[in-house]
Amino acid sequence: EFRRVLFRSIKHVVFLGLFSDKNNKIFAHTLYPAKFSGETIGYVNIIFDPIPLLEITENYSQLGETGEVLVAVKGSSGDAIFQTPLRFNAGAALKKAVGKEKGNLPITKAVNGIEDTFLDTFDYRGEKVIAVTTYIDSISWGVVAKIDKDEALRPITNLLKAYSIVGAIVVLILTFVSYVISVIFTSPIEKLTKRITLATGSAKIGIWDWDVVKNILKIGRAHV
């Protein structure tokens, strides 16, 4: 099961993770509570295109010939499940995983919360790399910035670049999360909550699906 459910709340937004449709297009899935008089009366189920994230992870302009950034989550069986396309495997997002038995690989360490620098290790291809790992606890993402060791050791500037990549990437990813909350959620959903409140007229808990791409709101089955 490659869909990872992450019940993490960021400023009241519950991030459920990324998923792909039948055409392998990636979407982000979140829930936002609809409140009335301080009480939760339902949830807005929001699906959107995580373009800002993909623009970060698929931009290799400063990463040389082999450098890349990996984003993964820990699956129920302990595997590291890639969340975004890989430089050397564009179709890997949400489909390719690194088994927990390969606990020595940087991506496996990252999803287990281990933050470190590795000067002589291997990546998912079996190539020797220099890697830096970090963990974003708020959304349970393990992040790895890595570059093939042979390339990194050519000029020393590339080695220094390998150390600094992950810091910049984490900042960009956190910026993406903030973008999602402030631009996509906050203002539109506050307005939507008021509309939902007027439409329901009851205290039952319901779940509404809002596709921000199509701008469609669907009212699902209510739950007592």
Contacts in CASP RR format, 6 or more apart in sequence:
PFRMAT RR
TARGET T0000
AUTHOR 0000-0000-0000
METHOD contacts of the structure
MODEL  1
EFRRVLFRSIKHVVFLGLFSDKNNKIFAHTLYPAKFSGETIGYVNIIFDP
IPLLEITENYSQLGETGEVLVAVKGSSGDAIFQTPLRFNAGAALKKAVGK
EKGNLPITKAVNGIEDTFLDTFDYRGEKVIAVTTYIDSISWGVVAKIDKD
EALRPITNLLKAYSIVGAIVVLILTFVSYVISVIFTSPIEKLTKRITLAT
GSAKIGIWDWDVVKNILKIGRAHV
1 75 0 8 1.000
1 76 0 8 1.000
2 81 0 8 1.000
2 94 0 8 1.000
2 95 0 8 1.000
2 97 0 8 1.000
3 17 0 8 1.000
3 19 0 8 1.000
3 94 0 8 1.000
4 17 0 8 1.000
4 18 0 8 1.000
4 73 0 8 1.000
4 74 0 8 1.000
4 75 0 8 1.000
4 81 0 8 1.000
4 83 0 8 1.000
4 140 0 8 1.000
5 16 0 8 1.000
5 17 0 8 1.000
6 15 0 8 1.000
6 16 0 8 1.000
6 17 0 8 1.000
6 73 0 8 1.000
6 139 0 8 1.000
6 140 0 8 1.000
7 14 0 8 1.000
7 16 0 8 1.000
8 14 0 8 1.000
8 15 0 8 1.000
8 138 0 8 1.000
8 139 0 8 1.000
8 140 0 8 1.000
9 15 0 8 1.000
10 138 0 8 1.000
10 139 0 8 1.000
10 177 0 8 1.000
10 181 0 8 1.000
11 181 0 8 1.000
12 32 0 8 1.000
12 33 0 8 1.000
13 30 0 8 1.000
13 31 0 8 1.000
13 32 0 8 1.000
13 180 0 8 1.000
13 181 0 8 1.000
13 185 0 8 1.000
14 30 0 8 1.000
14 31 0 8 1.000
14 32 0 8 1.000
14 33 0 8 1.000
15 28 0 8 1.000
15 29 0 8 1.000
15 30 0 8 1.000
15 139 0 8 1.000
16 29 0 8 1.000
16 30 0 8 1.000
16 31 0 8 1.000
17 28 0 8 1.000
17 29 0 8 1.000
17 30 0 8 1.000
17 73 0 8 1.000
17 83 0 8 1.000
17 139 0 8 1.000
18 26 0 8 1.000
18 27 0 8 1.000
18 28 0 8 1.000
18 29 0 8 1.000
18 50 0 8 1.000
18 83 0 8 1.000
18 84 0 8 1.000
18 93 0 8 1.000
18 94 0 8 1.000
19 26 0 8 1.000
19 27 0 8 1.000
19 29 0 8 1.000
19 94 0 8 1.000
20 26 0 8 1.000
20 27 0 8 1.000
20 93 0 8 1.000
20 94 0 8 1.000
20 95 0 8 1.000
21 27 0 8 1.000
24 91 0 8 1.000
24 93 0 8 1.000
25 49 0 8 1.000
26 49 0 8 1.000
26 50 0 8 1.000
26 54 0 8 1.000
26 84 0 8 1.000
26 93 0 8 1.000
26 94 0 8 1.000
27 47 0 8 1.000
27 48 0 8 1.000
27 49 0 8 1.000
27 50 0 8 1.000
28 47 0 8 1.000
28 48 0 8 1.000
28 49 0 8 1.000
28 50 0 8 1.000
28 53 0 8 1.000
28 180 0 8 1.000
29 45 0 8 1.000
29 46 0 8 1.000
29 47 0 8 1.000
30 45 0 8 1.000
30 46 0 8 1.000
30 48 0 8 1.000
30 180 0 8 1.000
30 185 0 8 1.000
31 43 0 8 1.000
31 44 0 8 1.000
31 45 0 8 1.000
31 46 0 8 1.000
32 43 0 8 1.000
32 44 0 8 1.000
32 46 0 8 1.000
32 185 0 8 1.000
32 189 0 8 1.000
33 40 0 8 1.000
33 42 0 8 1.000
33 43 0 8 1.000
33 44 0 8 1.000
34 40 0 8 1.000
34 41 0 8 1.000
34 42 0 8 1.000
34 43 0 8 1.000
34 44 0 8 1.000
34 189 0 8 1.000
34 192 0 8 1.000
34 193 0 8 1.000
34 196 0 8 1.000
34 197 0 8 1.000
34 208 0 8 1.000
35 41 0 8 1.000
35 193 0 8 1.000
36 193 0 8 1.000
36 197 0 8 1.000
39 203 0 8 1.000
40 205 0 8 1.000
41 196 0 8 1.000
41 197 0 8 1.000
41 200 0 8 1.000
41 202 0 8 1.000
41 203 0 8 1.000
41 204 0 8 1.000
41 205 0 8 1.000
41 206 0 8 1.000
42 196 0 8 1.000
42 200 0 8 1.000
42 205 0 8 1.000
42 206 0 8 1.000
42 207 0 8 1.000
42 208 0 8 1.000
43 205 0 8 1.000
43 206 0 8 1.000
43 207 0 8 1.000
43 208 0 8 1.000
44 189 0 8 1.000
44 192 0 8 1.000
44 193 0 8 1.000
44 196 0 8 1.000
44 208 0 8 1.000
44 210 0 8 1.000
44 217 0 8 1.000
45 207 0 8 1.000
45 208 0 8 1.000
45 209 0 8 1.000
45 210 0 8 1.000
46 184 0 8 1.000
46 185 0 8 1.000
46 189 0 8 1.000
46 210 0 8 1.000
46 212 0 8 1.000
47 209 0 8 1.000
47 210 0 8 1.000
47 211 0 8 1.000
47 212 0 8 1.000
47 213 0 8 1.000
48 180 0 8 1.000
48 184 0 8 1.000
48 212 0 8 1.000
48 213 0 8 1.000
49 213 0 8 1.000
50 176 0 8 1.000
50 180 0 8 1.000
52 175 0 8 1.000
52 176 0 8 1.000
52 179 0 8 1.000
52 180 0 8 1.000
53 71 0 8 1.000
53 84 0 8 1.000
53 173 0 8 1.000
53 176 0 8 1.000
54 84 0 8 1.000
54 85 0 8 1.000
56 69 0 8 1.000
56 169 0 8 1.000
56 172 0 8 1.000
56 173 0 8 1.000
56 176 0 8 1.000
57 68 0 8 1.000
57 69 0 8 1.000
57 70 0 8 1.000
57 71 0 8 1.000
57 84 0 8 1.000
57 85 0 8 1.000
58 84 0 8 1.000
58 85 0 8 1.000
60 67 0 8 1.000
60 68 0 8 1.000
60 87 0 8 1.000
62 161 0 8 1.000
62 165 0 8 1.000
63 69 0 8 1.000
63 147 0 8 1.000
63 165 0 8 1.000
64 147 0 8 1.000
64 151 0 8 1.000
64 158 0 8 1.000
65 148 0 8 1.000
65 151 0 8 1.000
66 87 0 8 1.000
66 127 0 8 1.000
66 129 0 8 1.000
66 147 0 8 1.000
66 148 0 8 1.000
66 151 0 8 1.000
67 87 0 8 1.000
67 145 0 8 1.000
67 146 0 8 1.000
67 147 0 8 1.000
67 148 0 8 1.000
67 151 0 8 1.000
67 165 0 8 1.000
68 86 0 8 1.000
68 87 0 8 1.000
68 88 0 8 1.000
68 145 0 8 1.000
68 146 0 8 1.000
68 147 0 8 1.000
69 143 0 8 1.000
69 144 0 8 1.000
69 145 0 8 1.000
69 165 0 8 1.000
69 166 0 8 1.000
69 169 0 8 1.000
70 82 0 8 1.000
70 84 0 8 1.000
70 86 0 8 1.000
70 106 0 8 1.000
70 107 0 8 1.000
70 110 0 8 1.000
70 124 0 8 1.000
70 143 0 8 1.000
70 144 0 8 1.000
70 145 0 8 1.000
70 146 0 8 1.000
71 82 0 8 1.000
71 83 0 8 1.000
71 84 0 8 1.000
71 141 0 8 1.000
71 142 0 8 1.000
71 143 0 8 1.000
71 173 0 8 1.000
72 80 0 8 1.000
72 81 0 8 1.000
72 82 0 8 1.000
72 83 0 8 1.000
72 98 0 8 1.000
72 107 0 8 1.000
72 110 0 8 1.000
72 111 0 8 1.000
72 141 0 8 1.000
72 142 0 8 1.000
72 144 0 8 1.000
73 80 0 8 1.000
73 81 0 8 1.000
73 83 0 8 1.000
73 111 0 8 1.000
73 140 0 8 1.000
73 141 0 8 1.000
73 142 0 8 1.000
74 80 0 8 1.000
74 81 0 8 1.000
74 111 0 8 1.000
74 112 0 8 1.000
74 140 0 8 1.000
75 81 0 8 1.000
75 97 0 8 1.000
75 111 0 8 1.000
77 99 0 8 1.000
77 100 0 8 1.000
78 99 0 8 1.000
78 100 0 8 1.000
78 111 0 8 1.000
79 97 0 8 1.000
79 98 0 8 1.000
79 99 0 8 1.000
79 100 0 8 1.000
80 97 0 8 1.000
80 98 0 8 1.000
80 99 0 8 1.000
80 100 0 8 1.000
80 105 0 8 1.000
80 107 0 8 1.000
80 108 0 8 1.000
80 110 0 8 1.000
80 111 0 8 1.000
80 142 0 8 1.000
81 94 0 8 1.000
81 96 0 8 1.000
81 97 0 8 1.000
82 92 0 8 1.000
82 93 0 8 1.000
82 94 0 8 1.000
82 95 0 8 1.000
82 96 0 8 1.000
82 97 0 8 1.000
82 98 0 8 1.000
82 107 0 8 1.000
83 93 0 8 1.000
83 94 0 8 1.000
83 141 0 8 1.000
84 93 0 8 1.000
85 91 0 8 1.000
85 92 0 8 1.000
85 93 0 8 1.000
86 92 0 8 1.000
86 93 0 8 1.000
86 96 0 8 1.000
86 124 0 8 1.000
88 125 0 8 1.000
89 96 0 8 1.000
96 124 0 8 1.000
98 105 0 8 1.000
98 107 0 8 1.000
98 108 0 8 1.000
98 124 0 8 1.000
99 108 0 8 1.000
100 108 0 8 1.000
102 108 0 8 1.000
103 109 0 8 1.000
103 112 0 8 1.000
104 121 0 8 1.000
104 122 0 8 1.000
105 121 0 8 1.000
105 122 0 8 1.000
105 123 0 8 1.000
105 124 0 8 1.000
106 118 0 8 1.000
106 121 0 8 1.000
106 123 0 8 1.000
106 129 0 8 1.000
106 131 0 8 1.000
106 133 0 8 1.000
106 144 0 8 1.000
106 146 0 8 1.000
107 123 0 8 1.000
107 124 0 8 1.000
107 133 0 8 1.000
107 142 0 8 1.000
107 144 0 8 1.000
109 116 0 8 1.000
109 133 0 8 1.000
110 133 0 8 1.000
110 134 0 8 1.000
110 135 0 8 1.000
110 142 0 8 1.000
110 143 0 8 1.000
110 144 0 8 1.000
111 135 0 8 1.000
111 140 0 8 1.000
111 141 0 8 1.000
111 142 0 8 1.000
112 135 0 8 1.000
113 133 0 8 1.000
113 135 0 8 1.000
113 137 0 8 1.000
113 142 0 8 1.000
114 133 0 8 1.000
114 135 0 8 1.000
115 133 0 8 1.000
115 134 0 8 1.000
115 135 0 8 1.000
116 132 0 8 1.000
116 133 0 8 1.000
117 130 0 8 1.000
117 131 0 8 1.000
117 132 0 8 1.000
117 133 0 8 1.000
117 163 0 8 1.000
118 129 0 8 1.000
118 130 0 8 1.000
118 131 0 8 1.000
118 132 0 8 1.000
118 133 0 8 1.000
119 130 0 8 1.000
120 128 0 8 1.000
120 130 0 8 1.000
120 149 0 8 1.000
121 128 0 8 1.000
121 129 0 8 1.000
121 130 0 8 1.000
121 131 0 8 1.000
122 128 0 8 1.000
122 129 0 8 1.000
123 129 0 8 1.000
123 131 0 8 1.000
123 146 0 8 1.000
127 148 0 8 1.000
127 149 0 8 1.000
128 148 0 8 1.000
128 149 0 8 1.000
128 150 0 8 1.000
129 146 0 8 1.000
129 147 0 8 1.000
129 148 0 8 1.000
129 149 0 8 1.000
129 152 0 8 1.000
130 146 0 8 1.000
130 147 0 8 1.000
130 149 0 8 1.000
130 152 0 8 1.000
130 159 0 8 1.000
130 162 0 8 1.000
131 144 0 8 1.000
131 145 0 8 1.000
131 146 0 8 1.000
131 147 0 8 1.000
131 162 0 8 1.000
132 144 0 8 1.000
132 145 0 8 1.000
132 146 0 8 1.000
132 162 0 8 1.000
132 163 0 8 1.000
132 165 0 8 1.000
132 166 0 8 1.000
132 167 0 8 1.000
133 142 0 8 1.000
133 143 0 8 1.000
133 144 0 8 1.000
133 166 0 8 1.000
134 142 0 8 1.000
134 143 0 8 1.000
134 166 0 8 1.000
134 167 0 8 1.000
134 170 0 8 1.000
135 141 0 8 1.000
135 142 0 8 1.000
135 143 0 8 1.000
136 142 0 8 1.000
136 143 0 8 1.000
136 170 0 8 1.000
136 173 0 8 1.000
136 174 0 8 1.000
138 177 0 8 1.000
139 177 0 8 1.000
141 173 0 8 1.000
143 166 0 8 1.000
143 169 0 8 1.000
143 170 0 8 1.000
143 173 0 8 1.000
144 166 0 8 1.000
145 162 0 8 1.000
145 165 0 8 1.000
145 166 0 8 1.000
145 167 0 8 1.000
145 169 0 8 1.000
146 162 0 8 1.000
147 158 0 8 1.000
147 161 0 8 1.000
147 162 0 8 1.000
147 165 0 8 1.000
151 158 0 8 1.000
152 158 0 8 1.000
152 159 0 8 1.000
152 162 0 8 1.000
153 159 0 8 1.000
184 212 0 8 1.000
188 212 0 8 1.000
192 210 0 8 1.000
192 217 0 8 1.000
196 208 0 8 1.000
199 219 0 8 1.000
200 206 0 8 1.000
202 222 0 8 1.000
204 222 0 8 1.000
204 223 0 8 1.000
204 224 0 8 1.000
205 222 0 8 1.000
205 223 0 8 1.000
205 224 0 8 1.000
206 219 0 8 1.000
206 220 0 8 1.000
206 221 0 8 1.000
206 222 0 8 1.000
206 223 0 8 1.000
207 220 0 8 1.000
207 221 0 8 1.000
207 223 0 8 1.000
208 217 0 8 1.000
208 218 0 8 1.000
208 219 0 8 1.000
208 220 0 8 1.000
209 216 0 8 1.000
209 217 0 8 1.000
209 218 0 8 1.000
209 220 0 8 1.000
210 216 0 8 1.000
210 217 0 8 1.000
210 218 0 8 1.000
END
